[in-house]
Amino acid sequence: MKYLCLVYADESLLHSLPDSPEDAECQAYAEQVAGSGRMLAAEALEPVATATTVRMRGGKVSITDGPFAETKEQLAGFYLVEAQDLNAAIQVAAQIPAARVGSVEVRPVRQLQV
């Protein structure tokens, strides 16, 4: 089953806290998960200020600079993993270096019946 691990952190603190991971540590962890065969994709995101929110209402497109909502933590990146079950996905998420200074939301990917 596929699980998406969404990494959230306060961008203003992400790289300044004592437990903040360095990019090299994050890359090494991603390579470790990839080497296990569980990694489907992983990417770090640019700062939330680079986001564009798109809405379609009444047939018209509305574009807003910035994130959908103001929050204390911003989406910093993601890991898409293959895991036997939620517990296995949680084990992967718990080892993501940024979890030490932020949070990781684990969500199953919906399986569409075609």
Accessible surface in RSA format (square Angstrom, percent):
REM  Atomic radii and reference values for relative SASA: ProtOr
REM  Chains: A
REM  Algorithm: Lee & Richards
REM  Probe-radius: 1.40
REM  Slices: 20
REM RES _ NUM      All-atoms   Total-Side   Main-Chain    Non-polar    All polar
REM                ABS   REL    ABS   REL    ABS   REL    ABS   REL    ABS   REL
RES MET A   1    98.62  51.1  68.24  45.2  30.38  72.3  54.04  45.9  44.59  59.1
RES LYS A   2    87.15  42.5  87.15  53.5   0.00   0.0  30.69  27.6  56.46  60.1
RES TYR A   3     9.30   4.3   9.30   5.3   0.00   0.0   0.84   0.6   8.46  10.4
RES LEU A   4    50.33  28.0  50.33  36.0   0.00   0.0  50.33  35.3   0.00   0.0
RES CYS A   5     0.00   0.0   0.00   0.0   0.00   0.0   0.00   0.0   0.00   0.0
RES LEU A   6    21.05  11.7  21.05  15.1   0.00   0.0  21.05  14.8   0.00   0.0
RES VAL A   7     7.84   5.2   7.84   7.1   0.00   0.0   7.84   6.8   0.00   0.0
RES TYR A   8    57.26  26.7  57.26  32.6   0.00   0.0  33.83  25.4  23.43  28.9
RES ALA A   9     0.63   0.6   0.59   0.9   0.03   0.1   0.59   0.8   0.03   0.1
RES ASP A  10    44.36  31.1  42.91  42.7   1.45   3.4  11.99  28.2  32.37  32.3
RES GLU A  11    56.87  32.6  38.93  29.5  17.94  42.7  25.18  48.7  31.69  25.9
RES SER A  12    93.70  79.2  58.28  77.8  35.42  81.6  57.45 122.3  36.26  50.8
RES LEU A  13    79.51  44.3  79.48  56.9   0.03   0.1  79.51  55.8   0.00   0.0
RES LEU A  14    25.53  14.2  24.14  17.3   1.39   3.5  25.49  17.9   0.04   0.1
RES HIS A  15   128.11  70.0  97.61  67.8  30.51  78.0  70.76  72.9  57.35  66.7
RES SER A  16    81.82  69.1  47.33  63.2  34.49  79.4  50.45 107.4  31.37  43.9
RES LEU A  17    64.92  36.2  57.43  41.1   7.49  18.8  57.56  40.4   7.36  19.8
RES PRO A  18   137.58 100.3  95.92  87.4  41.65 151.4 109.60  90.5  27.98 173.9
RES ASP A  19    82.70  57.9  78.38  78.0   4.32  10.2   9.84  23.2  72.86  72.7
RES SER A  20    18.37  15.5   4.84   6.5  13.53  31.2   4.84  10.3  13.53  19.0
RES PRO A  21     6.00   4.4   3.55   3.2   2.46   8.9   3.93   3.2   2.08  12.9
RES GLU A  22   127.08  73.0 125.56  95.0   1.52   3.6  48.64  94.1  78.43  64.0
RES ASP A  23   109.89  77.0 102.56 102.1   7.33  17.3  38.37  90.3  71.52  71.3
RES ALA A  24    77.81  71.5  63.53  98.0  14.28  32.5  71.01 100.0   6.80  18.0
RES GLU A  25    69.90  40.1  61.83  46.8   8.07  19.2  37.91  73.3  31.99  26.1
RES CYS A  26    36.54  27.6  35.22  39.3   1.32   3.1  19.62  49.7  16.92  18.2
RES GLN A  27   102.88  57.5  99.73  72.9   3.15   7.5  37.03  78.8  65.85  49.9
RES ALA A  28    57.57  52.9  49.33  76.1   8.23  18.7  52.08  73.3   5.48  14.5
RES TYR A  29    20.51   9.6  17.29   9.8   3.22   8.4  17.11  12.9   3.40   4.2
RES ALA A  30    19.91  18.3  19.00  29.3   0.91   2.1  19.23  27.1   0.68   1.8
RES GLU A  31   103.23  59.3  93.22  70.5  10.02  23.9  38.23  73.9  65.00  53.1
RES GLN A  32   116.18  65.0 100.90  73.7  15.28  36.4  43.25  92.1  72.93  55.3
RES VAL A  33     0.36   0.2   0.36   0.3   0.00   0.0   0.36   0.3   0.00   0.0
RES ALA A  34    53.08  48.8  37.11  57.3  15.97  36.3  38.15  53.7  14.93  39.6
RES GLY A  35    70.66  87.1   0.00   N/A  70.66  87.1  38.02 104.3  32.64  73.1
RES SER A  36    60.49  51.1  21.18  28.3  39.31  90.6  34.17  72.8  26.32  36.9
RES GLY A  37    59.39  73.2   0.00   N/A  59.39  73.2  34.68  95.2  24.71  55.3
RES ARG A  38    83.92  35.2  83.61  42.6   0.31   0.7  36.51  49.9  47.41  28.7
RES MET A  39    33.26  17.2  12.66   8.4  20.60  49.1  12.66  10.8  20.60  27.3
RES LEU A  40    80.72  45.0  46.29  33.1  34.42  86.5  50.12  35.2  30.60  82.3
RES ALA A  41    38.94  35.8  30.26  46.7   8.68  19.7  38.94  54.8   0.00   0.0
RES ALA A  42    30.62  28.1  11.23  17.3  19.39  44.1  11.36  16.0  19.25  51.0
RES GLU A  43   110.36  63.4 100.54  76.1   9.82  23.4  32.66  63.2  77.71  63.4
RES ALA A  44    94.43  86.8  64.57  99.6  29.86  67.9  67.06  94.4  27.38  72.5
RES LEU A  45    77.81  43.3  57.20  40.9  20.61  51.8  59.16  41.5  18.66  50.2
RES GLU A  46   129.61  74.4 116.21  87.9  13.40  31.9  46.14  89.3  83.46  68.1
RES PRO A  47    71.45  52.1  67.60  61.6   3.85  14.0  70.82  58.5   0.63   3.9
RES VAL A  48    36.71  24.2  32.13  29.1   4.58  11.0  36.71  31.9   0.00   0.0
RES ALA A  49    86.10  79.2  58.12  89.7  27.98  63.6  64.71  91.1  21.38  56.6
RES THR A  50    90.67  64.5  60.43  61.3  30.24  72.1  60.05  80.7  30.63  46.3
RES ALA A  51    36.94  34.0  24.78  38.2  12.16  27.7  34.63  48.8   2.31   6.1
RES THR A  52    77.52  55.1  49.61  50.3  27.91  66.5  27.25  36.6  50.26  76.0
RES THR A  53    18.10  12.9  14.25  14.4   3.85   9.2  14.10  18.9   4.00   6.1
RES VAL A  54    97.99  64.5  70.68  64.0  27.31  65.8  70.68  61.4  27.31  74.1
RES ARG A  55    66.16  27.8  62.23  31.7   3.93   9.4  26.35  36.0  39.82  24.1
RES MET A  56   113.70  58.9  96.15  63.6  17.55  41.8  96.07  81.7  17.63  23.4
RES ARG A  57   156.12  65.6 147.56  75.2   8.56  20.4  72.58  99.2  83.55  50.6
RES GLY A  58    83.95 103.5   0.00   N/A  83.95 103.5  47.25 129.7  36.70  82.2
RES GLY A  59    67.54  83.3   0.00   N/A  67.54  83.3  33.06  90.7  34.49  77.2
RES LYS A  60   156.42  76.3 151.55  93.0   4.87  11.6  99.21  89.3  57.21  60.9
RES VAL A  61    85.34  56.2  54.37  49.2  30.97  74.6  54.52  47.4  30.81  83.6
RES SER A  62    51.18  43.2  45.73  61.0   5.45  12.6  28.77  61.3  22.41  31.4
RES ILE A  63   116.37  66.2  83.90  62.5  32.47  78.3  83.90  60.4  32.47  88.1
RES THR A  64    61.65  43.8  58.09  58.9   3.56   8.5  49.34  66.3  12.31  18.6
RES ASP A  65   126.30  88.5 105.97 105.5  20.33  48.1  35.51  83.6  90.79  90.5
RES GLY A  66     9.51  11.7   0.00   N/A   9.51  11.7   9.38  25.8   0.13   0.3
RES PRO A  67    45.79  33.4  30.15  27.5  15.64  56.9  33.61  27.8  12.18  75.7
RES PHE A  68   151.43  75.8 130.32  80.7  21.10  54.9 130.52  79.1  20.91  59.8
RES ALA A  69    51.19  47.1  36.45  56.3  14.74  33.5  44.05  62.0   7.14  18.9
RES GLU A  70   159.86  91.8 132.61 100.3  27.25  64.9  66.55 128.7  93.31  76.2
RES THR A  71    81.15  57.7  56.33  57.1  24.82  59.1  61.20  82.2  19.95  30.2
RES LYS A  72   179.40  87.5 164.63 101.0  14.76  35.2 113.97 102.6  65.43  69.7
RES GLU A  73    60.42  34.7  54.87  41.5   5.56  13.2  18.51  35.8  41.91  34.2
RES GLN A  74    30.56  17.1  26.94  19.7   3.62   8.6   9.50  20.2  21.06  16.0
RES LEU A  75    64.19  35.7  54.87  39.3   9.32  23.4  54.87  38.5   9.32  25.1
RES ALA A  76    17.98  16.5  11.60  17.9   6.38  14.5  14.45  20.3   3.53   9.4
RES GLY A  77     5.11   6.3   0.00   N/A   5.11   6.3   5.11  14.0   0.00   0.0
RES PHE A  78    52.83  26.4  51.31  31.8   1.52   4.0  51.31  31.1   1.52   4.4
RES TYR A  79    18.05   8.4  18.05  10.3   0.00   0.0   9.85   7.4   8.20  10.1
RES LEU A  80    42.93  23.9  42.93  30.7   0.00   0.0  42.93  30.2   0.00   0.0
RES VAL A  81     0.00   0.0   0.00   0.0   0.00   0.0   0.00   0.0   0.00   0.0
RES GLU A  82    67.46  38.7  65.98  49.9   1.47   3.5  37.97  73.4  29.49  24.1
RES ALA A  83     6.11   5.6   0.26   0.4   5.86  13.3   6.05   8.5   0.07   0.2
RES GLN A  84   165.75  92.7 131.13  95.8  34.63  82.4  47.52 101.1 118.24  89.7
RES ASP A  85    63.07  44.2  61.40  61.1   1.68   4.0  29.11  68.5  33.97  33.9
RES LEU A  86    84.77  47.2  82.97  59.4   1.80   4.5  82.97  58.3   1.80   4.9
RES ASN A  87   102.67  70.8 100.79  97.4   1.88   4.5  20.78  50.0  81.89  79.2
RES ALA A  88    26.17  24.1  23.96  37.0   2.21   5.0  25.24  35.5   0.93   2.5
RES ALA A  89     0.00   0.0   0.00   0.0   0.00   0.0   0.00   0.0   0.00   0.0
RES ILE A  90    80.32  45.7  80.23  59.8   0.09   0.2  80.23  57.8   0.09   0.2
RES GLN A  91   121.62  68.0 115.51  84.4   6.10  14.5  37.77  80.4  83.85  63.6
RES VAL A  92     3.14   2.1   0.34   0.3   2.81   6.8   3.06   2.7   0.08   0.2
RES ALA A  93     6.07   5.6   5.63   8.7   0.43   1.0   5.78   8.1   0.29   0.8
RES ALA A  94    65.90  60.6  36.78  56.8  29.13  66.3  46.25  65.1  19.65  52.1
RES GLN A  95   118.20  66.1 105.93  77.4  12.27  29.2  28.47  60.6  89.73  68.1
RES ILE A  96     3.93   2.2   2.49   1.9   1.44   3.5   2.49   1.8   1.44   3.9
RES PRO A  97     5.26   3.8   3.62   3.3   1.64   6.0   5.26   4.3   0.00   0.0
RES ALA A  98    10.35   9.5  10.35  16.0   0.00   0.0  10.35  14.6   0.00   0.0
RES ALA A  99    32.58  30.0  16.55  25.5  16.03  36.5  16.85  23.7  15.73  41.7
RES ARG A 100   117.72  49.4  83.75  42.7  33.97  80.9  60.50  82.7  57.21  34.7
RES VAL A 101    27.85  18.3   2.85   2.6  25.00  60.2  11.04   9.6  16.80  45.6
RES GLY A 102    20.42  25.2   0.00   N/A  20.42  25.2   1.94   5.3  18.48  41.4
RES SER A 103    49.37  41.7  45.00  60.1   4.37  10.1  40.44  86.1   8.93  12.5
RES VAL A 104    31.33  20.6   4.38   4.0  26.95  65.0   4.65   4.0  26.68  72.4
RES GLU A 105    68.45  39.3  60.34  45.6   8.12  19.3  35.16  68.0  33.29  27.2
RES VAL A 106    32.33  21.3  10.96   9.9  21.37  51.5  10.96   9.5  21.37  58.0
RES ARG A 107   132.04  55.4 131.93  67.3   0.10   0.2  20.59  28.1 111.45  67.5
RES PRO A 108    75.96  55.4  59.52  54.3  16.44  59.8  59.52  49.1  16.44 102.2
RES VAL A 109    49.86  32.8  44.92  40.7   4.94  11.9  49.29  42.8   0.57   1.5
RES ARG A 110   192.35  80.8 169.00  86.2  23.34  55.6  75.95 103.8 116.40  70.5
RES GLN A 111   101.07  56.5  82.73  60.5  18.33  43.6  43.73  93.1  57.34  43.5
RES LEU A 112   126.49  70.4 102.17  73.1  24.32  61.1 103.31  72.6  23.18  62.4
RES GLN A 113   168.77  94.4 135.39  98.9  33.38  79.5  64.25 136.8 104.52  79.3
RES VAL A 114   188.49 124.0 114.71 103.8  73.78 177.8 142.16 123.5  46.33 125.7
END  Absolute sums over single chains surface
CHAIN  1 A     7833.2       6165.7       1667.5       4509.2       3324.0
END  Absolute sums over all chains
TOTAL          7833.2       6165.7       1667.5       4509.2       3324.0
